[in-house]
Amino acid sequence: MILTITLVLSTLIALNLVLLRFSCNKVSKPNNRKPVMLRPELTRSMEAETLAPTGS
């Protein structure tokens, strides 16, 4: 009985490792291109906004 449990567990572990090996996604190298700006006129200005005093 112990031999059967050992064989079943070993088979499941081996199957798990085989499936893990072939199911990993391949990571491609990232592109070094600049992002495309669809509306460049909508960029935020770099000026600091002045806030109204709250009185607290």
Contacts in CASP RR format, 6 or more apart in sequence:
PFRMAT RR
TARGET T0000
AUTHOR 0000-0000-0000
METHOD contacts of the structure
MODEL  1
MILTITLVLSTLIALNLVLLRFSCNKVSKPNNRKPVMLRPELTRSMEAET
LAPTGS
37 43 0 8 1.000
END
